[in-house]
């Protein structure tokens, strides 16, 4: 965000500046593409004399005479170079470790990054002396509002965009919105009727039901209104290639660091992890722009040896994938495809090479499975490596940091002699007495290691069981991140999760289709989708806590305090005005949101005194830790390894940044990186970024970008949902709760805040849900009901409410493309999870936050072979299964008791029975998948289960008829009074 209003260079982020005549510098007069002279000179020097946008040749005569004023943004080369202004801002071309053999400190012993900060002062003062009155006048005359700049950039005559928004047709969206408003009105009338017509004979049941219904309505509002403006997007990969991959030139695509995390190789099979790594190494992207980091947080020798085998097999697999353009590029899933693998393959050698590759992969599987079998029993003396030394990670809770680079630019080539992407094994240090923060801590360690070794400007993180299903997925993300119009304030691109190995009916809603195809599309029309933990491409600068370049304007007080430091003395005129308490509070909240030291894009907007105040008040080391190499990498907006570092010292520095004490007294996990404080660190991390003003984008390519495996049996699925729900409860009880965090900043849209509120309060729906599922059974057993005798108005309200619910769902399915079966499965599992896992999460969350009782979660098992869906029918009895089982039993008993009671009372009792049985069957129908899961294999229900069900139903019926507790024990007077009241 440049306060001067001068256009910004789309290549380096600098102000474009003016020429010697005091006019705004323009390199291309065809499309007026915003680019500074330094960038144009570099383009011409490297032989590219055409405009980056429209392809028109630059006017070299005007360039020779131009004398451009450029603001000092982040320097991306070392400060010891002779002319830092000349080489400044093009580190995106640097994607490998530098070969410059220099030290981290200068001759006086000061870190290079400190010299760079000091150079900003000299640079600014020189520019002030060089500035002429004509330049100042030209700046004022050429100030263009940011909105107008965006319109100019997006004009069709300027350039073809890399992506496009496809709005939902108004014929689908307008009726959808109208029904939402209508449903809201009907809900208001419905609650007016419910509250003004209590049931005196069952006041407790009536009051409970009304409270539950109010909460359900509140939950519906939280879930529904963030879907008010859903959108879809389209990408143009061919335009990306045309712009950044010109024939005969070095690819200008940005580098990407892939993060893969694993913990326990016995629960996360190494074969699945190997497939994920292989799919990354074979991705359709320039080899020198890809680096894969595997985080082994369990320090298992099995994971290390598996990666050794994987790196060796990659030398054959990667060239095979790229030669024949196969999809997907994970061998296990490619060879398992039941399709014609000869389709679109015209090379005569394909069949022969495919057979040979399949044979090689089978041998690779045998070696991996052999390692797994060997690792089942740990030797008493611990594992020993091939050279005879003890494995450093034998004690998983007390071991040093380990890093091993397997492939890369200086490593082994593939069998055809071509380079392979860099593959790095990382296991961070662990010591007793330190808090390691599980997955979030492991991801932050990878951020620092990758910054030291490769420092790609973008990071793509995947779970170990999520392989790359679309080899062009990275290019899809770059259509947004590298677009100069879209990518400036983009913190991440989120892809939907898709899964393999799920039964055809998706009994337990593992696909989460409604969430990924409905809710996330709605959020994309607001400030962006939430981060779901995997399949996400991050802007590295957003992880460092910096704000976006186009920061939304904040309300300013009369004192005009600085939004970065909250200090008037460094950002305001010398004349000071006192602040009222509300302004002080707001500024404090702004400072809390702006976690980074300062927005480096804005440092040259301050004068020398203001900058020195900023730098003296805030410390790089206090924020990022004591690593000069890492700190300098954070100053490189476009990535790349600084040329000031010594390659020989990089591994030692990488070991240093993953030490267990590195994060102490820093902002890691608090304001930068993955945020700590919840087992669902993904929601918290994305929420903090959106609070700082960043946007995110939802990318849904035709071919799913990534696919993973999901726990398909009931027990594992409920434990997975329990973990997610517990994380939401933790966020609700923390300072980052969306109900109150970040309000003063004004950067989070209110519908986006509503969506985040929904993500952290939904577990509490379990309390009214389990009460509401119990009410039908209580009504059937007691003969009472929660609704009085219906009038015509009441009947109309009930009918209108049910119709609005149905129509809303139908219209939602219409614009989203979700099938009615997926919607129904989602509704069923909402009830199943709500009365089991969500209920336990609420109690465990309060125990953890209030009493300090922590719950250790085991990693969800991932099956390596689920072709027969054998795991679907496995039932592991846990306490989570008790509440839904109890609800099923009491509702079945209630139905039997209700019919028995109706038979005793006669014809007039059948009318009231219908309403009670309807609600009971509503509960049973929603819990049916749970009941089916308890009964065993599909269409093979054990005979003993059927016999016991019939026997229990018969016994309950006979006992109920014989005892009849609500009528048989009453005296005659009460019976007569009851008859009189009925007659009245």
Residue pairs with C-beta under 8 A, 6 or more apart in sequence:
1 548
1 549
1 550
1 551
1 599
1 601
1 602
2 8
2 15
2 71
2 601
2 602
2 605
3 602
3 605
4 15
4 139
4 143
4 605
5 139
5 142
5 143
5 144
5 145
5 146
6 15
6 16
6 17
6 24
6 139
6 142
6 143
7 15
7 16
7 24
7 34
7 142
7 144
7 149
8 14
8 15
8 16
8 34
8 549
9 15
9 16
9 34
9 35
9 36
9 39
9 70
10 33
10 34
10 35
10 52
10 484
11 35
11 36
11 39
11 52
11 89
11 90
12 36
12 38
12 39
12 73
12 88
12 89
12 90
12 638
13 73
13 74
13 89
13 549
13 601
13 637
14 36
14 38
14 70
14 71
14 73
14 89
15 36
15 69
15 70
15 71
16 24
16 25
16 34
16 35
16 36
16 68
17 25
17 36
17 37
17 68
17 69
17 70
17 71
18 24
18 25
18 68
18 69
18 134
18 135
18 138
18 139
18 142
19 25
19 62
19 65
19 66
19 67
19 68
20 65
20 66
20 67
21 134
22 132
22 134
22 135
22 137
22 138
23 138
23 142
24 138
24 142
25 36
25 37
25 66
25 68
26 32
27 33
27 35
27 37
27 40
27 51
27 58
27 59
27 63
28 35
28 51
28 53
28 54
28 56
28 58
28 59
29 56
29 59
30 51
30 54
30 56
31 51
31 53
31 54
31 56
31 157
31 158
31 159
32 152
32 158
33 51
33 52
33 53
33 54
33 158
33 159
34 149
34 153
34 484
35 52
36 68
36 70
37 63
37 66
37 68
37 70
38 68
38 70
38 85
38 86
38 88
38 89
39 89
39 90
40 58
40 63
41 63
42 90
43 49
43 52
43 58
44 58
44 60
44 63
46 249
47 249
48 246
48 249
49 57
49 58
49 60
50 56
50 57
50 58
51 57
51 58
52 243
53 158
53 159
53 243
54 158
54 159
69 127
69 130
69 131
69 135
70 85
71 127
71 604
71 605
72 85
72 120
72 123
72 124
72 127
72 603
72 604
73 88
73 89
73 600
73 601
73 603
73 604
73 637
74 89
74 600
74 601
74 635
74 636
74 637
75 84
75 88
75 89
75 116
75 119
75 635
76 88
76 89
76 90
76 91
76 94
76 635
76 636
76 637
76 638
76 640
76 642
77 84
77 87
77 88
77 91
77 642
77 643
77 644
78 100
78 102
78 112
78 642
78 643
78 644
79 106
79 112
79 115
79 116
79 119
79 644
80 102
80 106
80 112
80 115
80 644
81 87
81 643
84 119
85 123
89 637
89 638
90 638
91 636
91 637
91 638
91 639
91 640
92 252
92 254
92 255
92 457
92 638
92 639
92 640
93 250
93 252
93 640
94 639
94 640
94 641
94 643
95 255
95 288
95 289
95 454
95 456
95 639
95 640
96 288
96 409
96 454
96 641
97 409
97 453
97 454
97 641
97 647
97 650
98 641
98 642
98 643
98 645
98 647
99 647
100 643
100 644
100 645
101 646
101 647
101 648
102 643
102 644
102 645
102 646
103 644
103 646
104 111
104 112
104 628
104 629
104 644
104 645
104 646
104 649
105 111
105 112
105 628
106 112
106 115
111 628
111 631
111 632
112 628
112 632
112 642
112 644
113 620
113 628
113 631
113 632
113 635
116 632
116 635
117 615
117 620
120 603
120 604
120 611
121 608
121 611
121 612
123 604
124 604
124 607
124 608
124 611
125 608
127 604
144 152
146 550
150 485
152 158
153 159
153 484
153 485
154 161
154 485
160 236
160 239
161 236
161 239
161 483
161 485
161 486
162 235
162 236
162 239
162 240
162 243
162 478
162 479
162 480
162 482
162 483
162 486
163 233
163 234
163 235
163 236
163 479
163 480
163 483
163 486
164 233
164 234
164 236
165 231
165 232
165 233
165 234
166 231
166 232
166 233
166 234
167 173
167 231
167 232
168 230
168 231
168 232
168 815
169 815
172 811
172 814
172 815
173 230
173 815
175 811
176 808
176 811
176 812
176 814
176 815
177 228
179 804
179 807
179 808
179 811
180 224
180 225
180 228
180 808
182 804
183 801
183 804
183 805
183 808
184 221
186 797
186 800
186 801
186 804
187 217
187 801
189 797
190 797
190 798
190 801
191 210
191 213
191 214
191 217
193 793
193 794
193 797
194 210
194 213
195 210
197 788
197 794
198 206
198 207
198 788
199 205
199 206
199 784
199 785
199 786
199 787
199 788
201 784
202 779
202 782
202 784
202 785
202 786
205 775
205 778
205 779
205 784
205 785
205 786
206 786
208 771
208 775
208 786
209 772
209 775
209 786
211 768
212 768
212 769
212 771
212 772
212 775
213 772
215 765
215 768
216 765
216 768
216 772
219 758
219 761
219 762
219 765
221 754
222 754
222 755
222 757
222 758
222 761
223 519
223 758
224 808
225 751
225 754
226 519
226 522
226 523
226 526
226 751
226 752
226 754
226 755
226 758
227 518
227 519
227 521
227 522
227 812
228 522
228 525
228 751
229 522
229 525
229 526
230 518
230 521
230 522
230 524
230 525
230 815
230 816
231 521
231 524
231 525
232 521
232 524
232 700
233 524
233 697
233 698
233 699
233 700
235 476
235 479
235 480
235 699
235 701
236 479
237 472
237 475
237 476
237 479
239 479
240 253
240 475
240 478
240 479
240 482
241 475
243 252
244 251
244 252
244 253
244 482
245 251
245 252
245 253
245 286
251 286
251 289
253 285
253 286
253 289
253 475
253 478
253 482
254 289
254 456
254 457
254 458
254 478
254 481
254 482
254 638
254 639
255 288
255 289
255 290
255 291
255 454
255 456
255 457
255 458
255 639
255 640
256 285
256 289
256 290
256 291
256 456
256 458
256 459
256 460
256 474
256 537
257 291
257 293
257 450
257 454
257 456
257 458
257 459
257 460
258 280
258 290
258 291
258 292
258 293
258 459
258 460
258 461
258 462
259 293
259 295
259 443
259 446
259 450
259 459
259 460
259 461
259 462
260 273
260 276
260 277
260 280
260 292
260 293
260 294
260 295
260 461
260 462
260 463
260 464
261 294
261 295
261 297
261 439
261 442
261 443
261 446
261 461
261 463
261 464
262 268
262 273
262 294
262 295
262 296
262 297
262 298
262 303
262 464
263 296
263 297
263 298
263 439
263 859
264 298
264 300
264 859
265 273
265 298
265 300
265 302
265 303
265 306
265 372
265 375
266 302
266 372
266 375
266 376
267 858
267 859
267 860
267 861
267 862
268 464
268 465
268 859
268 861
268 862
269 372
269 862
269 863
269 864
270 302
270 303
270 306
270 368
270 371
270 372
271 306
271 332
271 365
271 368
271 369
271 372
271 864
272 332
272 464
272 465
272 709
272 862
272 864
273 294
273 303
273 306
273 464
273 465
274 306
274 307
274 309
274 310
274 313
274 364
274 368
275 330
275 331
275 332
275 333
275 467
276 330
276 462
276 463
276 464
276 465
276 466
276 467
276 468
277 292
277 294
277 307
277 310
277 314
277 423
278 310
278 313
278 314
278 317
278 318
278 329
278 330
278 331
278 467
279 328
279 329
279 330
279 467
279 468
279 469
279 471
280 290
280 292
280 421
280 462
280 468
281 290
281 292
281 314
281 317
281 318
281 407
281 420
281 421
281 423
282 314
282 317
282 318
282 321
282 322
282 329
282 468
282 471
283 290
283 329
283 421
283 468
283 471
283 473
283 474
284 322
284 471
284 472
284 474
284 475
285 474
285 475
287 418
287 419
287 420
287 421
288 409
288 419
289 456
290 421
290 422
290 474
291 408
291 421
291 422
291 423
291 424
291 450
291 453
291 454
291 456
292 421
292 422
292 423
292 424
293 424
293 426
293 446
293 449
293 450
294 303
294 307
294 423
294 424
294 425
294 426
295 426
295 427
295 428
295 442
295 443
295 445
295 446
296 303
296 304
296 393
296 425
296 426
296 427
297 427
297 428
297 438
297 439
297 442
298 393
298 396
299 392
299 393
299 396
299 399
299 402
299 427
299 430
300 375
300 393
300 396
301 375
301 383
301 385
301 391
301 393
302 371
302 372
302 375
303 425
304 402
304 404
304 425
304 427
305 371
306 368
306 371
307 406
307 423
307 425
308 406
309 364
309 367
309 368
309 371
310 423
311 406
311 407
311 412
311 423
313 360
313 361
313 364
314 407
314 414
314 420
314 423
315 412
315 413
315 414
315 415
315 420
316 357
316 360
316 414
316 415
317 329
317 331
317 357
317 361
318 414
318 420
319 414
319 415
319 416
319 418
320 326
320 353
320 357
321 329
321 471
323 347
323 353
324 345
324 347
324 350
324 353
324 354
325 471
326 334
327 334
327 469
327 470
327 471
327 703
328 334
328 467
328 468
328 469
328 470
328 471
328 707
329 467
329 468
329 471
330 467
330 468
330 469
331 357
331 361
331 364
332 361
333 467
333 469
333 500
333 707
335 358
335 361
341 354
342 350
342 351
381 390
382 390
382 391
382 394
383 390
383 391
383 394
384 390
384 391
385 391
392 399
392 400
392 402
393 399
393 402
393 427
396 430
397 430
397 432
398 430
398 431
398 432
399 427
399 429
399 430
400 429
400 655
401 426
401 427
401 428
401 429
401 655
401 658
401 659
402 425
402 426
402 427
403 424
403 425
403 426
403 427
403 449
403 651
403 654
403 655
403 658
404 424
404 425
405 411
405 422
405 423
405 424
405 425
405 453
405 651
406 412
406 423
406 424
406 425
407 420
407 421
407 422
407 423
408 419
408 420
408 421
408 422
408 423
409 419
409 422
411 420
411 422
412 420
413 419
413 420
414 420
422 453
422 454
424 449
424 453
426 445
426 446
426 449
426 658
428 436
428 441
428 442
428 445
428 658
428 659
428 660
429 655
429 658
429 659
429 660
430 436
430 660
431 660
431 661
434 660
434 661
435 441
436 660
437 444
437 669
437 676
438 679
439 674
439 681
440 669
440 673
440 674
440 675
440 676
440 681
440 685
441 663
441 669
441 674
441 676
443 461
443 673
443 674
443 681
444 663
444 668
444 669
444 673
444 674
445 657
445 658
447 459
447 540
447 543
447 673
447 674
448 625
448 627
448 630
448 654
448 657
448 658
448 662
449 654
449 657
449 658
450 456
450 459
451 540
451 630
451 633
451 634
451 657
452 627
452 629
452 630
452 633
452 641
452 650
452 653
452 654
452 657
453 641
453 650
453 654
454 641
455 540
455 633
455 636
455 639
455 640
455 641
456 540
456 639
457 539
457 540
457 541
457 637
457 638
457 639
458 477
458 478
458 481
458 537
458 538
458 539
458 540
458 639
459 537
459 538
459 540
459 543
460 474
460 477
460 536
460 537
460 538
461 534
461 536
461 538
462 468
462 534
462 535
462 706
463 533
463 534
463 708
464 862
465 708
465 709
465 862
466 497
466 534
466 535
466 706
466 707
466 708
467 706
467 707
467 708
468 705
468 706
469 498
469 703
469 704
469 705
469 706
469 707
470 476
470 701
470 703
470 704
470 705
470 706
472 701
473 495
473 701
473 705
473 706
474 537
476 493
476 495
476 699
476 701
476 705
477 493
477 495
477 537
477 699
480 486
480 487
480 490
480 493
480 697
480 699
481 487
481 490
481 493
481 537
481 539
486 697
487 539
488 548
488 549
488 550
489 548
489 549
489 550
489 551
489 693
489 694
489 695
490 539
490 548
490 694
490 695
490 696
490 697
491 528
491 538
491 539
491 542
491 548
491 686
491 689
491 690
491 694
491 695
491 696
492 531
492 536
492 537
492 538
492 539
492 542
492 686
492 689
492 696
492 697
493 536
493 537
493 696
493 697
493 698
493 699
494 520
494 528
494 529
494 530
494 531
494 532
494 535
494 536
494 696
494 697
494 698
494 699
495 535
495 536
495 537
495 698
495 699
495 700
495 701
495 704
495 705
495 706
496 516
496 517
496 520
496 535
496 698
496 700
496 704
496 705
497 512
497 516
497 532
497 534
497 535
497 706
497 708
498 511
498 704
498 706
498 707
498 708
499 510
499 511
499 707
499 708
499 709
499 710
500 707
500 708
500 709
501 709
501 710
501 712
501 863
501 866
501 867
501 869
502 510
502 511
502 710
502 712
503 712
503 869
503 872
505 821
505 825
506 513
506 821
506 822
506 825
507 825
507 872
507 929
507 932
507 933
508 712
508 714
508 717
508 825
508 829
508 832
508 929
508 933
509 822
509 825
509 826
509 828
509 829
510 710
510 711
510 712
510 717
511 710
511 822
512 826
513 818
513 819
513 822
513 823
513 826
514 818
514 822
514 823
514 826
515 826
517 816
517 817
517 818
518 812
518 816
518 818
519 755
520 529
520 530
520 698
521 698
521 700
521 816
522 755
523 529
523 530
523 698
523 752
523 755
524 697
524 698
526 749
526 751
526 752
526 755
527 690
527 695
527 696
527 748
527 749
527 752
528 690
528 694
528 695
528 696
528 697
528 698
528 752
529 696
529 697
529 698
530 682
530 683
530 686
530 687
530 696
530 755
530 756
530 759
531 682
531 683
531 685
531 686
531 689
531 696
532 682
533 680
533 681
533 682
534 706
534 708
535 705
535 706
539 694
540 639
541 637
542 548
542 689
542 692
542 694
543 672
543 673
543 674
544 596
544 624
544 634
544 672
544 673
545 594
545 595
545 596
545 623
545 667
545 671
545 672
545 692
546 596
546 599
546 600
547 594
547 596
547 599
547 692
547 693
547 694
548 692
548 693
548 694
548 695
549 601
551 563
551 599
551 693
551 747
552 693
552 746
552 747
554 563
554 590
554 745
554 746
554 747
555 586
555 746
557 579
557 580
557 583
557 586
557 587
558 577
558 583
559 568
559 572
559 576
559 577
559 578
559 579
559 583
560 568
560 571
560 572
561 567
561 568
561 571
561 572
561 579
561 583
561 587
562 568
562 570
562 571
562 572
563 587
563 590
563 594
564 571
564 591
564 594
564 598
564 599
564 602
564 614
565 571
565 591
565 598
565 613
565 614
565 617
565 618
566 587
566 588
566 590
566 591
567 613
567 617
568 576
568 579
569 576
569 613
570 606
570 609
570 610
570 613
570 614
570 617
571 606
571 610
579 587
585 744
586 744
588 744
589 742
589 743
589 744
589 745
590 744
590 745
592 742
593 691
593 692
593 742
593 744
593 745
593 747
594 692
595 623
595 667
595 670
595 671
595 672
595 688
595 692
596 623
596 671
596 672
597 614
597 618
597 619
597 620
597 623
598 614
598 618
600 635
600 637
603 611
603 614
606 614
620 631
620 634
621 631
622 665
622 666
622 667
623 666
623 667
623 671
623 672
624 630
624 631
624 634
624 666
624 667
624 668
624 672
625 631
625 657
625 662
625 663
625 666
625 668
626 662
627 653
627 656
627 657
627 662
629 642
629 645
629 649
629 650
629 653
630 653
630 657
632 642
632 644
632 645
633 641
633 642
636 642
641 650
645 653
656 662
662 668
663 669
669 675
669 676
669 677
670 676
671 688
673 685
674 681
674 685
675 681
675 684
675 685
675 688
675 736
677 684
677 730
677 731
677 734
677 736
678 684
678 727
678 728
678 730
678 731
678 734
679 723
679 726
679 727
679 730
679 857
680 723
680 724
680 726
680 727
680 728
680 730
680 731
681 727
683 727
683 728
683 731
683 756
683 759
683 760
684 731
684 736
686 696
687 731
687 736
687 738
687 741
687 756
688 736
689 696
690 696
690 747
690 748
690 752
690 756
691 741
691 742
691 745
691 747
691 748
692 745
692 747
693 745
693 747
699 705
709 862
709 863
709 866
710 717
710 720
711 717
711 719
711 720
711 860
711 861
711 862
711 871
712 863
712 866
712 869
712 871
712 872
713 871
713 872
713 873
713 874
713 875
713 876
713 933
714 875
714 881
714 930
714 933
714 934
715 874
715 875
715 876
715 877
715 878
715 880
715 881
716 860
716 861
716 871
716 876
718 832
718 833
718 836
718 837
718 878
718 880
718 881
719 837
719 857
719 858
719 860
719 878
719 880
720 860
721 833
721 837
721 838
722 837
722 838
722 840
722 841
722 857
722 880
723 857
725 762
725 763
725 833
725 837
725 838
725 841
725 842
726 763
726 841
726 844
726 845
726 848
726 855
726 857
728 759
728 760
728 761
728 762
728 763
728 841
729 760
729 763
729 764
729 841
729 842
729 844
729 845
729 846
729 849
730 845
730 848
730 849
731 737
731 738
731 760
732 739
732 760
732 761
732 764
732 845
733 845
733 846
733 849
734 849
735 741
737 760
738 748
738 753
738 756
738 757
738 759
738 760
739 757
742 748
748 756
762 838
763 838
763 841
763 842
763 845
764 842
765 834
765 838
766 834
766 835
766 838
766 839
766 841
766 842
767 839
767 842
769 831
769 834
769 835
769 838
770 834
770 835
770 839
770 883
770 887
773 831
773 835
773 887
773 891
773 923
774 887
774 890
775 786
775 919
776 891
776 894
776 916
776 919
776 920
776 922
776 923
777 887
777 890
777 891
777 893
777 894
777 920
777 923
778 784
778 894
779 785
779 786
779 894
779 916
779 919
780 894
780 895
780 897
780 898
780 901
780 913
780 916
780 917
780 920
781 893
781 894
781 897
781 898
782 966
783 901
783 966
785 912
785 915
785 916
787 915
790 798
809 823
812 818
813 819
813 820
813 823
825 929
827 926
828 925
828 926
828 927
828 928
828 929
829 929
830 926
831 923
831 926
831 927
832 884
832 926
832 927
832 929
832 930
835 883
835 884
835 887
835 927
836 880
836 881
836 883
836 884
837 880
839 883
840 879
840 880
844 853
844 855
847 853
847 855
848 854
848 855
863 871
872 938
873 933
873 936
873 937
873 938
875 881
875 933
875 934
881 934
884 927
884 930
885 930
885 934
887 923
887 927
888 923
888 924
888 927
888 930
888 931
891 920
891 923
891 924
892 924
892 953
893 956
894 916
894 920
895 917
895 920
895 921
895 924
896 953
896 956
896 957
896 960
897 956
897 960
898 913
898 916
898 917
898 920
899 913
899 917
899 957
900 957
900 960
900 961
901 909
901 913
901 960
901 964
901 966
901 967
902 909
902 910
902 913
903 961
904 961
904 964
904 967
905 967
924 931
932 938
935 941
935 942
935 945
936 942
936 945
967 975
970 978
